[in-house]
Amino acid sequence: MKFIKNLIQKIKEFPFKTKVWYSIWSVINVSIFLLYIFGAGANVITALLFLLMWQGAVTFYYYYRYNLKQGKKWGEWVDAIMFAVLAATFIRSLFIEAYQIPTPSMEKSLLVGDFLFVSKVNYGARLPMTPLSVPFAHQTLPVIGMKAYSNALKLPYFRLPGFQKIKNMDVVVFNYPFELENPVDKKTNYIKRCIGIPGDNLKIVNGNIFINGKHVKDPIKREYSYKITTEGGTGFNKKLLDKLDITDKDPISGIYWMTDKTRDEISKETNVTRIDTLLEKPEFPGQTYPHWQGISWSRDNFGPIYVPKKGEKVPMNEKNFWMYKLVIESYEHAGKLEQTGEGFTLNGNIIKDYTFKMNYYFMMGDNRHNSEDSRFWGFVPEDHIVGKALFIWLSLKSDITRINKMDGSVEENRKMKGIRWNRIFKGIK
């Protein structure tokens, strides 16, 4: 009690401006506490621990700033670091966060080496669900590789109001849903284009996307893979490939990942005799989501499939059993869904239909033939949405070459080649 009394007295001695900032932090913390309790239905003890953790961090910072750092040579450095950690954690959680493009799944709309800012406020910031984590780390700590978070304190999903809803063709950052071993907000970050929103009926026919029966125009820089046949099997010189910005390629097999514009340009080369689009026909059951033997779909011929919408009801039949089993059991945590001789049961109770508790989204990469997306692992739940990709703040040029090895594996070589100045501060469409 004596310590608390002394602490309160020290807080009263803060300068006026400091008291104002301390009060602002306190109001924010209490507001978030109330949102968890009344908005998300969090356990009071759990939400209170989160409040005490953040309030304690803020209090210690200001207490240190005005009572402990005086006369210490390293005082200013510690002060700056503590403020940076507090402010950056708050900003990254509720406003904006940096993100790097690690794979070519969105080329040529987004390139490997692009560094983006992702807005949390457009769709509404998701409050922390796994708050006990190391600042600026996601899953593991750099160098040592240890886990960067603890499951000791878990909070339910709650999202603040946003400026807009996710629309068809938005570029969205989200947590990879199929990574079931990690908490939702600590799953790997993915970036794709939202093709289907809640309530949509989606179908892909020979690469063409249809939403609710209407053909959807592809992004201008959408890529397909093409097999290029040349006279005598000759290849292309490096200058030409650089000029056409063909970075995703397998020269030995003659397969190149290109936009329609690039395909038209390279077709003018005198040694090119034929270009074939490598559209994939359904070859065997279960090769795509939901990986059920009763469906034969492929990456370019997929669906029809219904994108779940909160509050909507679907009849429970064999197709929907396989289509939504992962959703019901792993994302909505509704219990065990089983097929029996009497029909379909949820937690042992026979059901004729199921009503979805959340909205879901269907995501695809613009590099349609080199993207692991919803066609292979299914829907993205709304609680996995991180934010909207806004603009590129840095872009480092890279070159990718794929080599098919004798054992069937693919070796990928990447080389960084400088800065793409023309992409800096470019908006994302």
C-alpha positions as CSV (number, residue, x, y, z in Angstrom):
1,M,0.0,0.0,0.0
2,K,2.9,2.4,0.8
3,F,4.3,1.8,-2.7
4,I,0.9,2.6,-4.3
5,K,0.5,5.8,-2.2
6,N,4.0,6.9,-3.2
7,L,3.3,6.2,-6.8
8,I,0.1,8.2,-6.7
9,Q,2.0,11.1,-5.1
10,K,4.6,10.9,-7.8
11,I,1.9,11.0,-10.5
12,K,0.4,14.1,-8.9
13,E,3.8,15.8,-9.1
14,F,3.9,15.3,-12.9
15,P,4.0,18.5,-15.0
16,F,0.7,19.6,-16.4
17,K,1.4,18.4,-20.0
18,T,2.5,15.0,-18.7
19,K,-0.7,14.7,-16.7
20,V,-2.7,15.4,-19.8
21,W,-0.9,12.7,-21.8
22,Y,-1.0,10.3,-19.0
23,S,-4.8,10.9,-18.7
24,I,-5.3,10.4,-22.5
25,W,-3.4,7.0,-22.3
26,S,-5.5,6.0,-19.3
27,V,-8.8,6.9,-21.0
28,I,-7.8,4.9,-24.1
29,N,-6.8,1.9,-21.9
30,V,-10.1,2.0,-20.0
31,S,-12.1,2.3,-23.2
32,I,-10.4,-0.7,-24.7
33,F,-11.1,-2.6,-21.4
34,L,-14.8,-1.7,-21.8
35,L,-14.9,-2.7,-25.4
36,Y,-13.5,-6.2,-24.6
37,I,-16.1,-6.6,-21.8
38,F,-19.2,-5.3,-23.5
39,G,-18.3,-5.6,-27.1
40,A,-16.4,-8.9,-27.3
41,G,-17.8,-10.6,-24.2
42,A,-14.4,-11.1,-22.7
43,N,-13.8,-12.6,-19.3
44,V,-13.6,-9.7,-16.8
45,I,-10.4,-11.1,-15.2
46,T,-8.7,-11.5,-18.6
47,A,-9.6,-8.0,-19.8
48,L,-8.6,-6.6,-16.4
49,L,-5.1,-8.2,-16.7
50,F,-4.7,-6.6,-20.2
51,L,-5.7,-3.2,-18.8
52,L,-3.3,-3.5,-15.9
53,M,-0.5,-4.6,-18.2
54,W,-0.9,-1.6,-20.5
55,Q,-1.6,0.9,-17.7
56,G,1.4,-0.4,-15.9
57,A,3.6,0.0,-18.9
58,V,2.4,3.6,-19.4
59,T,2.7,4.5,-15.7
60,F,6.2,3.0,-15.5
61,Y,7.3,5.0,-18.6
62,Y,6.2,8.4,-17.1
63,Y,7.4,7.5,-13.6
64,Y,10.8,6.6,-15.1
65,R,10.9,9.8,-17.3
66,Y,10.4,12.1,-14.3
67,N,11.8,10.3,-11.3
68,L,14.4,7.7,-12.3
69,K,16.4,8.9,-15.3
70,Q,17.9,12.1,-13.8
71,G,21.6,12.0,-13.5
72,K,22.0,8.8,-15.5
73,K,24.2,9.0,-18.7
74,W,22.0,6.4,-20.4
75,G,18.7,7.9,-19.2
76,E,17.8,9.7,-22.4
77,W,18.4,6.6,-24.5
78,V,16.2,4.4,-22.3
79,D,13.6,7.2,-22.3
80,A,13.6,7.3,-26.1
81,I,13.4,3.5,-26.5
82,M,10.6,3.1,-24.0
83,F,8.5,5.8,-25.7
84,A,9.2,4.3,-29.2
85,V,8.1,0.9,-28.0
86,L,4.9,2.2,-26.4
87,A,3.9,4.5,-29.3
88,A,4.9,2.1,-32.1
89,T,3.0,-0.8,-30.5
90,F,-0.1,1.4,-30.2
91,I,0.2,2.7,-33.8
92,R,0.9,-0.8,-35.3
93,S,-2.0,-2.3,-33.4
94,L,-4.7,0.3,-34.2
95,F,-3.6,2.4,-37.2
96,I,-1.0,1.4,-39.7
97,E,1.7,-1.3,-40.1
98,A,4.6,-2.0,-42.5
99,Y,4.6,-5.2,-44.5
100,Q,6.9,-6.8,-47.0
101,I,6.0,-8.8,-50.1
102,P,7.9,-12.1,-49.7
103,T,6.6,-14.2,-52.6
104,P,5.6,-13.5,-56.3
105,S,1.9,-14.5,-55.7
106,M,0.7,-11.0,-56.5
107,E,2.9,-10.2,-59.4
108,K,2.9,-8.0,-61.4
109,S,0.5,-5.9,-59.3
110,L,2.9,-6.2,-56.3
111,L,6.4,-7.4,-56.6
112,V,8.8,-9.4,-54.4
113,G,10.8,-6.7,-52.6
114,D,7.9,-4.2,-52.3
115,F,7.5,-2.7,-48.8
116,L,3.9,-1.6,-48.0
117,F,2.0,0.3,-45.5
118,V,-1.2,-1.5,-44.4
119,S,-4.1,0.4,-42.9
120,K,-5.8,-1.0,-39.9
121,V,-8.5,1.7,-39.8
122,N,-10.1,1.2,-43.3
123,Y,-11.8,-2.0,-42.3
124,G,-11.6,-1.3,-38.5
125,A,-8.7,-2.1,-36.3
126,R,-8.7,-5.6,-34.7
127,L,-7.9,-5.4,-31.0
128,P,-5.1,-7.6,-29.8
129,M,-6.0,-11.3,-29.2
130,T,-2.6,-12.5,-28.0
131,P,-1.3,-9.4,-26.0
132,L,1.6,-11.1,-24.3
133,S,4.1,-10.7,-27.1
134,V,7.5,-9.2,-27.8
135,P,7.2,-5.7,-29.5
136,F,8.0,-5.6,-33.3
137,A,8.1,-9.4,-33.5
138,H,5.4,-11.6,-35.0
139,Q,5.9,-15.3,-34.5
140,T,9.5,-15.8,-33.6
141,L,12.4,-13.6,-32.3
142,P,15.1,-12.7,-34.8
143,V,18.4,-14.6,-34.7
144,I,17.5,-16.9,-31.7
145,G,14.3,-18.2,-33.3
146,M,12.3,-18.5,-30.0
147,K,8.6,-18.0,-29.9
148,A,7.8,-14.3,-29.6
149,Y,4.4,-14.6,-27.8
150,S,2.7,-16.4,-24.9
151,N,-0.7,-18.1,-24.9
152,A,-1.1,-17.4,-21.2
153,L,-3.4,-14.5,-21.8
154,K,-6.0,-14.7,-24.6
155,L,-8.6,-12.2,-25.6
156,P,-11.7,-12.7,-27.8
157,Y,-12.0,-11.2,-31.3
158,F,-13.3,-7.6,-31.5
159,R,-13.0,-5.1,-34.3
160,L,-13.4,-1.3,-34.1
161,P,-15.7,0.4,-36.6
162,G,-14.0,1.0,-40.0
163,F,-14.3,3.6,-42.8
164,Q,-15.4,0.9,-45.3
165,K,-16.2,-2.7,-45.9
166,I,-14.0,-5.1,-47.9
167,K,-15.0,-4.8,-51.5
168,N,-14.5,-7.2,-54.4
169,M,-10.9,-6.7,-55.8
170,D,-9.5,-5.0,-52.7
171,V,-5.9,-6.0,-51.9
172,V,-6.1,-7.3,-48.3
173,V,-3.5,-8.5,-45.7
174,F,-4.8,-11.3,-43.5
175,N,-3.6,-14.1,-41.3
176,Y,-3.2,-17.4,-43.1
177,P,-6.3,-19.3,-41.7
178,F,-5.0,-22.9,-42.3
179,E,-2.1,-22.4,-39.9
180,L,-4.2,-23.9,-37.1
181,E,-1.3,-24.3,-34.7
182,N,-0.9,-20.6,-34.0
183,P,-3.3,-18.0,-32.4
184,V,-5.3,-16.1,-35.0
185,D,-3.3,-12.8,-34.8
186,K,0.0,-14.7,-34.7
187,K,-0.6,-16.7,-37.9
188,T,1.6,-15.8,-40.9
189,N,0.6,-12.7,-42.7
190,Y,-0.6,-13.2,-46.3
191,I,-1.5,-10.6,-49.0
192,K,-4.0,-11.4,-51.8
193,R,-6.8,-9.9,-53.7
194,C,-10.3,-10.3,-52.4
195,I,-12.3,-12.0,-55.2
196,G,-15.4,-13.1,-53.3
197,I,-17.1,-11.2,-50.4
198,P,-19.7,-12.7,-48.0
199,G,-22.8,-13.9,-49.8
200,D,-21.1,-14.2,-53.2
201,N,-21.5,-17.2,-55.5
202,L,-18.2,-17.7,-57.3
203,K,-17.1,-19.7,-60.3
204,I,-13.9,-19.9,-62.4
205,V,-14.2,-21.1,-66.0
206,N,-10.9,-21.5,-68.0
207,G,-9.4,-18.8,-65.8
208,N,-12.3,-16.4,-66.1
209,I,-14.0,-15.4,-62.8
210,F,-17.7,-15.1,-62.5
211,I,-19.3,-13.5,-59.4
212,N,-23.1,-14.1,-59.0
213,G,-23.2,-15.1,-62.7
214,K,-21.4,-11.9,-64.0
215,H,-17.9,-12.0,-65.5
216,V,-15.3,-10.1,-63.4
217,K,-12.6,-8.1,-65.2
218,D,-9.1,-9.2,-64.2
219,P,-6.6,-6.7,-62.8
220,I,-4.5,-5.2,-65.6
221,K,-1.3,-6.8,-64.3
222,R,-2.7,-10.2,-63.7
223,E,-0.2,-13.0,-64.6
224,Y,-0.6,-16.4,-66.1
225,S,2.0,-19.0,-66.9
226,Y,2.8,-19.5,-70.6
227,K,4.7,-22.2,-72.5
228,I,6.8,-20.5,-75.2
229,T,8.0,-22.5,-78.1
230,T,10.9,-21.1,-80.1
231,E,12.8,-22.1,-83.3
232,G,15.4,-24.7,-82.4
233,G,14.6,-24.3,-78.7
234,T,16.5,-21.0,-78.5
235,G,16.0,-18.9,-75.4
236,F,15.9,-15.2,-74.7
237,N,18.8,-12.9,-73.8
238,K,18.9,-11.3,-70.3
239,K,18.5,-7.8,-71.7
240,L,15.1,-8.7,-73.3
241,L,13.8,-10.3,-70.1
242,D,14.9,-7.3,-68.1
243,K,13.3,-4.9,-70.6
244,L,10.0,-6.8,-70.4
245,D,10.3,-7.2,-66.6
246,I,10.0,-11.0,-66.7
247,T,11.3,-12.0,-63.3
248,D,9.3,-15.2,-62.7
249,K,10.6,-17.9,-65.1
250,D,11.7,-21.4,-65.8
251,P,13.9,-21.1,-68.9
252,I,14.8,-24.8,-69.1
253,S,11.1,-25.8,-69.5
254,G,10.3,-22.7,-71.5
255,I,7.6,-21.5,-69.0
256,Y,7.3,-17.8,-68.2
257,W,4.9,-16.0,-65.9
258,M,3.7,-12.9,-67.7
259,T,0.9,-10.3,-68.0
260,D,-1.2,-10.2,-71.2
261,K,0.8,-7.1,-72.3
262,T,4.1,-8.9,-71.8
263,R,2.9,-12.0,-73.7
264,D,1.9,-9.8,-76.7
265,E,5.3,-8.1,-76.6
266,I,7.4,-11.3,-76.5
267,S,5.3,-12.9,-79.2
268,K,6.8,-10.3,-81.6
269,E,10.3,-11.8,-81.2
270,T,11.4,-13.5,-84.5
271,N,12.3,-16.8,-82.8
272,V,8.9,-17.3,-81.1
273,T,6.7,-19.8,-83.0
274,R,4.0,-20.5,-80.4
275,I,2.7,-19.4,-77.0
276,D,0.3,-21.6,-75.0
277,T,-1.6,-20.5,-71.9
278,L,-1.2,-23.2,-69.3
279,L,-4.8,-23.4,-68.2
280,E,-5.4,-26.4,-65.9
281,K,-8.3,-28.7,-66.5
282,P,-9.7,-30.8,-63.7
283,E,-7.6,-34.0,-63.7
284,F,-8.7,-35.9,-60.6
285,P,-11.0,-35.4,-57.6
286,G,-9.9,-33.4,-54.6
287,Q,-7.0,-31.5,-56.1
288,T,-8.3,-28.2,-54.8
289,Y,-10.4,-27.0,-51.9
290,P,-12.3,-28.7,-50.2
291,H,-10.1,-31.7,-51.2
292,W,-13.2,-34.0,-51.4
293,Q,-13.3,-36.9,-53.8
294,G,-16.8,-35.9,-54.9
295,I,-15.5,-32.7,-56.6
296,S,-13.2,-32.4,-59.5
297,W,-12.0,-28.8,-59.7
298,S,-8.7,-27.1,-60.7
299,R,-7.0,-23.8,-60.3
300,D,-8.5,-22.5,-63.6
301,N,-11.8,-24.4,-63.4
302,F,-13.2,-24.0,-59.9
303,G,-16.7,-23.9,-58.3
304,P,-19.5,-22.9,-58.1
305,I,-18.9,-22.1,-54.5
306,Y,-20.8,-20.0,-52.0
307,V,-18.8,-17.6,-49.8
308,P,-20.4,-17.7,-46.3
309,K,-22.1,-14.7,-44.9
310,K,-22.9,-14.0,-41.2
311,G,-26.4,-15.1,-40.4
312,E,-27.0,-16.9,-43.6
313,K,-28.2,-20.5,-43.5
314,V,-27.0,-23.4,-45.7
315,P,-28.6,-26.8,-45.9
316,M,-26.5,-29.6,-44.6
317,N,-25.9,-32.1,-47.4
318,E,-22.8,-34.1,-48.4
319,K,-21.3,-31.3,-50.6
320,N,-21.8,-28.6,-47.9
321,F,-20.5,-31.0,-45.3
322,W,-17.1,-31.1,-47.0
323,M,-17.3,-27.5,-48.2
324,Y,-17.8,-26.0,-44.7
325,K,-16.5,-28.6,-42.3
326,L,-13.3,-26.7,-41.8
327,V,-15.2,-23.4,-41.3
328,I,-17.6,-24.9,-38.7
329,E,-15.1,-26.8,-36.7
330,S,-11.9,-24.8,-36.8
331,Y,-12.9,-21.2,-37.5
332,E,-16.3,-20.9,-35.8
333,H,-15.5,-23.5,-33.1
334,A,-19.0,-24.8,-33.2
335,G,-18.0,-28.3,-32.4
336,K,-17.6,-31.7,-34.1
337,L,-19.4,-32.0,-37.4
338,E,-19.9,-35.6,-38.5
339,Q,-21.7,-37.6,-41.2
340,T,-23.6,-40.6,-39.9
341,G,-26.0,-43.2,-41.3
342,E,-28.8,-41.0,-39.9
343,G,-27.6,-37.8,-41.6
344,F,-25.3,-35.0,-40.3
345,T,-24.6,-34.3,-36.6
346,L,-23.0,-31.3,-34.8
347,N,-21.8,-32.3,-31.3
348,G,-23.9,-35.5,-31.6
349,N,-27.1,-33.6,-32.5
350,I,-28.7,-34.1,-35.9
351,I,-28.8,-30.9,-38.0
352,K,-30.6,-30.1,-41.2
353,D,-28.8,-26.8,-41.8
354,Y,-26.1,-24.5,-40.4
355,T,-26.1,-20.7,-39.7
356,F,-22.8,-19.0,-40.1
357,K,-21.5,-16.9,-37.2
358,M,-19.0,-14.8,-39.2
359,N,-18.4,-13.4,-42.6
360,Y,-15.9,-15.0,-44.9
361,Y,-13.8,-14.0,-47.9
362,F,-12.3,-15.7,-51.0
363,M,-8.8,-14.6,-51.7
364,M,-6.7,-15.1,-54.9
365,G,-3.2,-13.9,-56.0
366,D,-2.9,-11.9,-59.2
367,N,-0.2,-14.3,-60.3
368,R,-2.9,-16.8,-60.9
369,H,-0.6,-19.8,-61.7
370,N,1.8,-19.2,-58.9
371,S,-0.4,-18.5,-55.8
372,E,-1.4,-20.7,-52.9
373,D,-4.8,-19.1,-52.1
374,S,-8.4,-19.8,-51.4
375,R,-8.6,-22.2,-54.3
376,F,-6.4,-24.6,-52.3
377,W,-7.0,-23.8,-48.6
378,G,-10.5,-22.2,-48.5
379,F,-12.1,-19.2,-47.0
380,V,-10.6,-16.4,-44.9
381,P,-12.7,-15.6,-41.7
382,E,-13.4,-12.0,-40.8
383,D,-11.4,-12.3,-37.6
384,H,-8.3,-13.1,-39.7
385,I,-8.4,-9.8,-41.6
386,V,-5.5,-7.5,-40.8
387,G,-6.0,-4.5,-43.0
388,K,-6.0,-2.9,-46.4
389,A,-2.8,-2.4,-48.5
390,L,-2.4,1.3,-49.1
391,F,0.9,2.2,-50.9
392,I,4.5,1.1,-51.5
393,W,7.1,3.0,-49.5
394,L,10.1,1.1,-50.8
395,S,10.8,-1.4,-53.5
396,L,13.9,-3.5,-53.9
397,K,14.4,-5.1,-57.3
398,S,14.8,-8.9,-57.5
399,D,15.2,-11.6,-60.1
400,I,13.7,-15.1,-59.7
401,T,14.7,-18.2,-61.6
402,R,13.0,-21.6,-61.1
403,I,14.7,-24.9,-61.9
404,N,12.7,-28.2,-61.9
405,K,15.0,-30.8,-60.3
406,M,15.2,-34.5,-61.1
407,D,13.5,-35.4,-57.8
408,G,10.4,-33.4,-58.7
409,S,11.2,-30.5,-56.4
410,V,11.6,-26.9,-57.6
411,E,14.7,-24.9,-56.8
412,E,14.1,-21.1,-56.6
413,N,16.9,-18.6,-56.9
414,R,16.4,-15.0,-56.1
415,K,18.8,-12.1,-56.5
416,M,18.3,-8.5,-55.3
417,K,19.3,-5.9,-58.0
418,G,18.8,-2.4,-56.5
419,I,15.9,-0.1,-55.9
420,R,12.8,0.4,-58.1
421,W,12.5,4.2,-57.7
422,N,9.4,4.4,-59.9
423,R,7.4,2.3,-57.4
424,I,8.1,4.3,-54.3
425,F,4.9,5.9,-52.9
426,K,2.8,4.2,-55.6
427,G,-0.7,3.4,-54.5
428,I,-2.1,-0.1,-54.6
429,K,-5.0,-1.0,-56.9
